[in-house]
Amino acid sequence: MWSDFICTVLKIRKIHPVLLSLLSGVILSLAWPERGFPGLLFIGFLPLLLAEENLYQNREKTIKFSALIYSYPGFLLWNLLTTWWIVNSTFVGAALAIILNSLFMSIVFQAFHWTRKKLSGSPVGYLALISYWIALEYLHLNWDLNWPWLNLGNGFATWYKWVQWYEYTGTFGGTLWVLVGNIMVFLLIQKIKDQSSKIKVQKSNSQSITDQDPANSDGSGAIVRHGLRDTKTLVALCFIILWIIVPILLSRIMYETYHEKVHPVNFVVVQPNIDPYSEQYVLPPPEVIGKIMSLADPKLDSATNFLIAPESAIQESMWENDLSSFESIGLLRKALDRWPDLNILIGGSTFYQLPPGAPLPRWARKFTDSPNHYVAYNAAILINNHDSLQLYHKSKLTPGVEILPSFKGFKWLEKYAIDLGGTVGSLGMDSVRKVYSTVKTVGAAPAICYESIFGEFFAEFVRNGARMMIIITNDGWWGNTPGHRQHFSFAHLRAIETRRSIARSANTGISALIDQRGDAYQVTGYWNPAVIKGTLNANDRMTFYVRHGDYIARIFTWTGGILLLSAIGWSLRKRFSLKSKSS
């Protein structure tokens, strides 16, 4: 089997680099959640690495930026096949996300190729690929154009039983696992190819080999099998198999032996299924709250700790300067008359009027009829029998929808953003990951929609004392596409990284209760009003990942910076040396 696989690879390496690039795009797409097989990730970069090797061997004949040019079609295809569904919410936003993210990936591949050339093909060049790629993923978690959806570690979201060790590494452990696996497979194939070349030169009677193996007219199959019998090659092959298999086996052991400490918290989670395009921003507040409560009422009782409703459920244009006066809040408070120990968490759009003369954040907006300013928020509101309402403002905002890049020249993007009920443009953010003070239950924290993709960010809530996590989202923008299913699958990873149970409320598909191993229960269907009732266990243990965050990303980002500076230094040294010789 292995010899046949390697024979095939040795043949396809002669294909044009663009076709090899596209092949990588197809393999990576077939590996992606929510219906892909993540084992393909370990060979997804193999055709690209073969194409880069061809470019490296013919570097004197290739043009500048050849690695970028040839890798771009593959990365574009991967982005297109996995995130095309963004077009359902914004065509221009989808085009920009797909085109730009593909370009960023190709720039990383070009930087790897350039570094490898400057370091004379040293194996350190492949360390540069790992470092630069991880640096890009880390950047995508921390800048205005954040788009970590295709970070490689996310590829195991639906096969989360393979990656229970994310509680130590986060998703960057998965990215490292995948990249090293691809490079090792590639280097093994290169070693066998080199051995095959030597054998062909040494054996003058290669025709006899062909006669012994008529299935391979050029004798390549026999030569490859001879190469695979080499002791060093066999050791390398075994090491690759162990690199892939051992983490999966360890993960299965962790999954089977993980036992939650019993600390029950009771939830009622509502999925109201309000159309974000035709209903959400026009229905009167009593009708929206009435729909939520009509679903929740049959499930509520004196033991219920939390009633959860989705992101942006309240669209009453509520001003935080006097939040308790609004009708939606008053209607929800009536539930507390019957259930005084209940904590209600619901999403809404809120606004805050800045005092005259106050410093203006970059997301401040000016009133059209006065010189004063205000800030718009995507908020999660906790209502209970405490004197005041508790607010958390979404802080990882969706690029082009809720936040516009702060760089000059990007103001024009505003007209292409989704109209979220009149709050187009950059929203305000919180600087602290807040944990709610609750009535007769544990401290809990909300992650709003897009925030559930950011591992280290999500872990900050836990570091601040959250013993239970809640995700509220509105996935109806994308329609019944892989988008909402991929988004849901990422919650498995957040549960494993933090070992926190998660209650997830979506406006429409998918709501669920998720335990500390990542298993989901009472999963709702798409475009169906639903309510679920269940119990999850709270946890107060801090995982290694919660304590240390994305340490793998920081290590490799620094490593990438050192390698890039080394390559630049080596290039300058060589250039000055040539100038001095010519003079």
C-alpha positions in Angstrom: 0.0 0.0 0.0 2.7 2.5 1.0 4.8 1.7 -2.1 1.7 2.3 -4.3 1.0 5.6 -2.6 4.6 6.8 -2.9 4.8 5.6 -6.6 1.7 7.7 -7.2 3.2 10.7 -5.4 6.4 10.4 -7.4 4.4 10.5 -10.6 2.2 13.5 -9.7 5.2 15.5 -8.6 5.9 16.0 -12.3 2.5 17.7 -12.8 2.4 21.5 -13.4 2.7 23.5 -10.1 -0.7 25.1 -10.6 -2.4 21.7 -10.8 -0.5 20.5 -7.7 -1.7 23.6 -5.9 -5.3 22.9 -6.9 -4.9 19.3 -5.7 -3.9 20.6 -2.3 -7.0 22.9 -2.3 -9.2 19.9 -2.9 -7.6 17.7 -0.3 -7.8 20.4 2.4 -11.4 21.0 1.5 -12.3 17.3 1.8 -10.7 17.3 5.3 -12.7 20.3 6.6 -15.6 20.2 9.0 -18.3 19.5 9.3 -18.4 16.5 6.9 -14.8 16.1 5.9 -12.3 13.6 7.2 -9.5 15.3 9.1 -6.9 12.6 8.4 -6.5 14.2 5.0 -5.0 17.2 6.6 -1.8 15.3 7.1 -1.3 15.1 3.3 -3.1 18.3 2.4 0.0 20.3 1.9 1.9 17.5 0.2 1.2 18.6 -3.4 2.1 22.2 -2.5 5.4 21.0 -1.0 6.1 19.0 -4.2 5.4 22.1 -6.3 7.7 24.2 -4.1 10.4 21.6 -4.4 10.1 21.8 -8.2 10.4 25.6 -8.0 13.4 25.4 -5.7 15.2 22.9 -7.9 14.6 25.2 -10.9 15.0 28.5 -9.0 17.3 30.0 -11.6 14.6 29.7 -14.2 11.6 30.8 -12.1 10.3 34.4 -11.8 10.0 36.4 -8.6 7.1 35.5 -6.3 6.6 32.2 -8.2 5.7 30.4 -5.0 3.0 33.0 -4.3 1.7 32.8 -7.8 1.5 29.0 -8.0 0.2 28.4 -4.4 -2.6 31.0 -4.7 -5.0 28.9 -6.8 -4.9 26.1 -4.3 -5.5 28.3 -1.3 -8.2 30.2 -3.2 -9.9 26.9 -3.9 -9.7 25.8 -0.3 -11.1 29.1 1.0 -13.9 29.0 -1.7 -15.0 25.4 -1.1 -15.1 25.8 2.7 -16.4 29.3 3.3 -18.5 30.1 0.2 -21.6 30.4 2.4 -20.5 33.9 3.6 -22.0 35.1 0.3 -25.5 34.6 1.8 -24.9 37.5 4.2 -22.7 39.8 2.1 -21.3 39.2 -1.4 -18.6 41.8 -1.2 -17.6 40.7 2.3 -17.4 37.1 1.1 -15.3 38.0 -1.9 -12.9 40.0 0.2 -12.6 37.3 2.9 -11.9 34.6 0.4 -9.5 36.6 -1.8 -7.6 38.2 1.0 -7.2 35.2 3.2 -6.0 33.2 0.2 -3.5 35.9 -0.5 -2.2 35.9 3.1 -1.7 32.1 2.9 0.2 32.5 -0.3 2.4 35.2 1.1 3.3 32.8 3.9 4.2 30.1 1.3 6.3 32.6 -0.6 8.1 33.7 2.5 8.8 30.0 3.3 10.2 29.5 -0.2 12.3 32.6 -0.1 13.7 31.7 3.3 14.5 28.2 2.1 16.4 29.7 -0.9 18.3 32.1 1.2 19.3 29.4 3.7 20.5 27.2 0.8 17.8 24.5 1.2 18.6 23.9 4.8 15.9 21.8 6.7 15.5 25.0 8.8 13.5 26.2 5.8 10.7 23.8 6.8 10.8 25.2 10.3 10.2 28.5 8.7 7.0 27.2 7.0 5.7 26.0 10.4 6.6 29.3 12.1 5.3 31.6 9.4 2.0 29.7 9.1 1.4 29.6 12.9 2.3 33.3 13.0 -0.4 34.0 10.4 -3.0 32.0 12.4 -2.0 33.9 15.5 -2.3 37.2 13.6 -5.8 36.2 12.5 -6.8 35.9 16.2 -5.5 39.4 17.1 -6.0 42.0 14.4 -9.0 43.9 12.9 -9.1 41.6 9.9 -9.3 38.6 12.1 -10.5 35.4 10.3 -9.3 32.3 12.1 -12.0 30.1 10.6 -9.5 28.1 8.6 -6.8 27.8 11.3 -5.7 24.2 10.8 -6.4 23.2 14.4 -10.1 23.8 13.8 -10.1 21.0 11.3 -10.7 18.4 14.0 -13.8 20.1 15.4 -16.2 17.3 14.4 -13.6 14.6 15.3 -13.0 16.2 18.7 -12.3 12.8 20.3 -8.9 12.9 18.4 -7.8 16.1 20.2 -8.8 15.9 23.9 -5.2 17.0 24.5 -6.2 20.5 23.3 -6.7 21.2 27.1 -2.9 21.4 27.1 -2.2 22.9 23.6 -5.3 24.6 22.3 -5.9 24.5 18.5 -2.3 25.5 17.8 -1.3 22.0 18.9 -3.4 20.7 16.1 -1.9 23.1 13.6 1.6 22.0 14.6 0.6 18.3 14.5 -0.7 18.8 10.9 2.2 20.8 9.5 4.9 18.6 11.0 3.0 15.5 9.6 2.9 17.0 6.1 6.6 17.9 6.2 7.6 14.5 7.4 5.6 12.7 4.7 7.2 15.0 2.1 10.7 14.5 3.3 10.2 10.7 3.4 9.1 10.8 -0.2 12.1 12.9 -1.1 14.4 10.5 0.5 12.9 7.6 -1.4 13.1 9.5 -4.6 16.8 10.3 -4.0 17.5 6.6 -3.2 15.6 5.6 -6.3 17.7 7.9 -8.4 20.9 6.4 -7.0 19.7 2.9 -7.6 18.8 3.7 -11.3 22.3 5.0 -11.8 24.0 2.1 -10.1 22.0 -0.6 -11.8 22.8 -1.0 -15.5 20.4 -4.0 -15.7 17.3 -2.0 -14.8 15.5 -3.8 -17.6 15.7 -7.0 -15.5 13.9 -5.3 -12.7 11.1 -4.4 -15.2 10.9 -8.0 -16.3 10.5 -9.2 -12.7 7.6 -6.8 -12.1 5.6 -6.5 -15.3 3.0 -4.3 -13.6 5.6 -1.5 -13.5 6.9 -1.0 -17.0 9.5 1.5 -15.9 10.6 -0.5 -12.8 9.6 2.3 -10.5 7.5 0.1 -8.3 10.3 -2.3 -7.6 12.7 0.5 -6.9 10.3 2.1 -4.5 9.8 -1.1 -2.7 13.5 -1.6 -2.5 13.8 1.9 -1.0 11.1 1.1 1.6 13.2 -1.9 2.8 16.0 0.5 3.7 16.3 0.5 7.5 16.4 4.3 7.9 13.4 4.7 5.6 11.5 2.1 7.6 12.3 4.0 10.8 11.2 7.3 9.3 8.0 5.7 8.1 7.3 4.2 11.5 8.0 7.6 13.1 5.4 9.2 10.8 2.8 6.6 11.7 3.5 7.1 15.4 3.3 10.9 15.0 -0.2 10.6 13.7 -1.5 7.6 15.6 -0.1 8.2 19.2 -1.9 11.5 19.8 -5.2 10.0 18.6 -4.7 7.0 21.0 -3.8 9.3 23.9 -6.8 11.4 23.1 -9.2 8.4 23.2 -7.7 7.4 26.6 -8.3 10.9 27.9 -11.8 10.9 26.6 -12.7 7.6 28.1 -11.1 8.3 31.5 -12.3 11.9 31.9 -15.0 12.2 34.6 -16.8 15.4 35.5 -17.1 16.5 39.1 -20.8 16.6 39.9 -21.9 20.2 40.3 -25.3 20.5 38.5 -26.5 23.7 36.9 -30.0 23.6 35.3 -30.7 25.3 31.9 -33.6 26.2 29.7 -32.3 27.2 26.3 -34.6 28.8 23.7 -34.2 28.8 19.9 -36.9 31.3 18.8 -36.1 31.0 15.1 -36.8 34.6 14.1 -35.7 35.4 10.5 -32.8 37.9 10.7 -33.6 39.3 7.3 -37.4 39.8 7.4 -38.5 39.7 11.1 -35.8 40.3 13.7 -35.5 44.0 13.3 -39.1 44.8 12.6 -41.1 42.7 15.1 -42.4 44.7 18.1 -40.7 43.9 21.4 -43.8 42.3 23.0 -44.1 39.9 20.1 -40.4 38.9 20.3 -40.4 38.4 24.1 -43.7 36.7 23.9 -42.3 34.2 21.4 -39.3 33.5 23.7 -41.4 33.1 26.8 -44.1 31.0 25.2 -41.3 28.5 24.3 -39.6 28.7 27.7 -42.6 28.7 30.1 -43.5 25.0 29.9 -39.9 24.1 30.8 -39.3 26.6 33.6 -39.5 25.5 37.3 -38.1 26.5 40.6 -34.9 24.4 40.0 -34.1 26.3 36.8 -30.9 28.3 37.2 -30.6 29.9 33.7 -33.0 30.8 30.9 -30.9 31.5 27.8 -32.0 33.3 24.7 -29.9 34.1 21.6 -27.8 36.9 20.4 -29.6 40.1 19.2 -32.9 38.7 20.4 -33.9 42.2 21.7 -34.0 44.9 19.0 -35.5 47.8 20.9 -32.7 50.3 20.5 -32.1 50.3 24.3 -30.0 53.1 25.8 -27.8 51.8 28.6 -28.0 55.2 30.3 -31.5 54.1 31.5 -31.7 50.4 30.4 -34.3 49.3 33.0 -37.0 51.6 31.5 -37.4 49.6 28.3 -40.4 47.4 27.6 -38.4 44.3 26.7 -36.6 44.3 30.0 -39.8 44.9 31.9 -41.5 41.9 30.2 -38.6 39.6 31.1 -38.5 40.8 34.7 -42.1 39.5 35.1 -40.7 36.0 34.9 -38.7 36.7 38.0 -41.9 37.3 39.9 -42.7 33.6 39.4 -39.1 32.3 39.5 -37.1 34.6 41.9 -33.9 32.4 41.6 -33.9 32.5 37.8 -31.0 34.2 35.8 -32.1 35.3 32.4 -29.4 35.8 29.7 -30.4 37.4 26.5 -28.7 39.2 23.6 -29.6 42.7 22.4 -28.5 45.8 20.6 -27.7 48.6 23.1 -26.4 52.2 22.9 -24.6 54.4 25.3 -24.6 58.2 25.1 -21.1 59.6 25.9 -21.0 62.5 28.3 -20.1 65.8 26.7 -16.3 66.3 26.6 -15.6 62.6 27.2 -12.7 61.0 25.2 -14.0 59.6 22.0 -13.2 55.9 21.2 -12.6 55.2 17.5 -16.0 53.5 17.4 -17.9 56.5 18.7 -20.7 57.8 16.4 -22.1 61.3 16.2 -25.8 62.1 16.6 -27.1 63.7 13.4 -29.0 66.4 15.3 -26.6 67.3 18.0 -22.8 67.6 18.7 -22.9 64.7 21.1 -21.7 61.1 20.5 -22.8 57.6 21.3 -21.5 54.0 21.1 -23.5 51.0 19.7 -23.0 47.6 21.2 -23.8 43.9 20.6 -24.6 43.1 24.2 -25.4 40.1 26.4 -27.7 41.2 29.2 -28.1 39.2 32.5 -31.4 39.9 34.3 -31.9 38.6 37.8 -33.1 39.8 41.2 -29.9 41.8 41.7 -30.5 45.6 41.8 -28.8 46.3 38.5 -28.6 44.7 35.1 -25.3 43.1 34.1 -23.9 43.8 30.6 -21.2 42.3 28.5 -20.3 43.8 25.2 -19.1 41.6 22.3 -15.4 42.2 21.9 -14.3 39.9 19.1 -16.2 41.6 16.3 -16.9 40.2 12.8 -14.7 42.1 10.2 -16.7 44.2 7.8 -19.9 43.6 9.7 -19.3 44.8 13.2 -15.9 46.3 12.9 -14.2 48.2 10.1 -10.4 48.1 9.8 -8.8 51.0 11.6 -6.3 51.4 8.7 -6.7 54.4 6.5 -8.6 53.9 3.2 -11.0 51.3 4.5 -14.0 53.6 5.2 -15.6 52.6 1.9 -16.2 49.1 3.2 -19.0 50.4 5.5 -21.6 50.5 2.7 -21.1 46.7 2.1 -21.6 45.7 5.7 -24.7 43.8 6.8 -27.4 46.2 8.1 -27.8 44.9 11.7 -30.9 46.8 12.5 -29.4 50.2 11.8 -26.0 49.6 13.5 -23.8 49.4 10.4 -20.2 50.2 11.2 -17.8 49.5 14.1 -19.4 48.6 17.4 -18.0 49.2 20.9 -16.1 46.6 22.8 -15.3 45.6 26.4 -11.7 45.4 27.6 -12.4 42.8 30.3 -13.9 39.3 29.9 -16.8 39.7 32.4 -18.2 36.9 34.6 -21.7 37.4 35.7 -22.7 37.5 39.4 -25.7 35.1 39.6 -28.5 34.2 41.9 -28.0 30.8 43.7 -25.7 29.3 41.2 -22.1 29.5 39.9 -20.4 32.4 38.0 -21.0 32.1 34.3 -19.8 34.1 31.3 -21.2 34.7 27.8 -19.4 34.4 24.4 -21.3 36.1 21.7 -21.4 34.4 18.3 -18.0 34.9 16.5 -16.2 35.0 19.9 -16.6 31.2 20.2 -13.9 30.7 17.5 -11.1 32.4 19.6 -9.6 29.9 22.0 -7.3 32.1 24.1 -10.0 34.8 24.2 -12.6 32.3 25.3 -10.2 31.0 28.0 -9.9 34.5 29.5 -13.5 34.2 30.8 -12.5 31.1 32.6 -9.3 32.7 34.0 -11.6 35.4 35.4 -13.7 32.9 37.3 -16.3 31.5 34.9 -17.2 28.0 36.0 -19.8 27.6 33.2 -19.8 29.1 29.7 -22.7 30.2 27.6 -22.6 30.9 23.8 -25.4 33.0 22.3 -25.4 33.4 18.5 -27.5 34.2 15.5 -26.5 31.9 12.7 -29.5 32.5 10.5 -27.5 35.0 8.3 -25.9 32.1 6.4 -28.9 30.0 5.6 -28.9 26.2 5.8 -25.3 25.9 4.7 -22.1 24.4 6.2 -21.5 27.8 7.9 -23.8 27.4 10.9 -22.7 23.7 11.3 -19.0 24.6 11.2 -19.6 27.3 13.7 -21.4 24.9 16.1 -18.6 22.3 15.7 -16.0 24.8 17.0 -17.8 24.8 20.4 -16.6 21.2 21.0 -13.0 22.5 20.9 -13.8 25.4 23.4 -15.3 22.9 25.8 -12.2 20.6 25.6 -9.6 23.5 25.9 -11.3 24.9 29.0 -13.0 21.8 30.4 -16.1 24.0 30.8 -19.6 22.8 30.0 -21.4 25.1 27.5 -25.0 26.0 27.0 -25.5 27.2 23.4 -28.5 29.2 22.3 -28.8 30.0 18.5 -31.5 32.1 17.0 -31.9 29.3 14.6 -29.9 26.0 14.5 -27.9 24.8 16.3 -28.7 25.0 20.0 -27.4 22.4 22.4 -25.9 21.5 25.7 -22.2 20.5 25.5 -20.3 18.8 28.3 -16.7 19.1 29.3 -15.5 16.3 26.9 -17.1 18.1 24.0 -20.1 15.8 23.7 -23.3 17.6 22.6 -26.8 16.8 23.8 -30.4 17.8 22.7 -29.0 19.2 19.5 -31.7 21.2 17.7 -32.4 21.3 14.0 -32.0 24.3 11.6 -35.0 26.7 11.1 -37.1 25.1 13.8 -38.4 26.9 16.9 -37.1 24.8 19.8 -36.5 24.8 23.5 -34.3 22.4 25.5 -34.0 21.7 29.2 -31.1 20.0 30.8 -28.4 19.9 33.4 -24.6 20.6 33.0 -21.9 20.3 35.5 -19.9 23.4 36.6 -16.1 23.1 36.9 -13.5 25.1 38.8 -10.3 23.4 37.5 -8.0 25.5 35.3 -6.5 23.5 32.4 -2.9 24.1 31.3 -4.3 25.9 28.2 -6.5 28.2 30.3 -3.5 29.2 32.4 -1.0 29.6 29.5 -3.1 30.4 26.4 -1.6 30.3 22.9 2.0 29.7 24.1 2.7 27.5 21.1 1.7 30.4 18.7 3.9 32.9 20.6 6.9 30.5 20.5 6.7 30.0 16.8 5.9 33.6 16.0 9.2 34.6 17.7 10.9 31.7 15.9 9.5 32.9 12.6 10.8 36.4 13.3 14.3 35.1 14.0 14.3 32.9 10.9 13.1 35.8 8.7 15.7 38.2 10.1 18.4 35.4 9.6 17.4 35.0 6.0 17.4 38.7 5.4 20.8 39.0 7.1 22.2 36.1 5.0 20.9 37.6 1.9 22.4 41.0 2.6 25.7 39.4 3.6 25.8 37.5 0.3 24.9 40.6 -1.7 27.7 42.7 -0.1 30.2 39.8 -0.6 29.4 39.7 -4.3 29.8 43.5 -4.6 33.1 43.4 -2.8 34.4 40.6 -5.1 33.3 42.5 -8.3 35.0 45.7 -7.1 
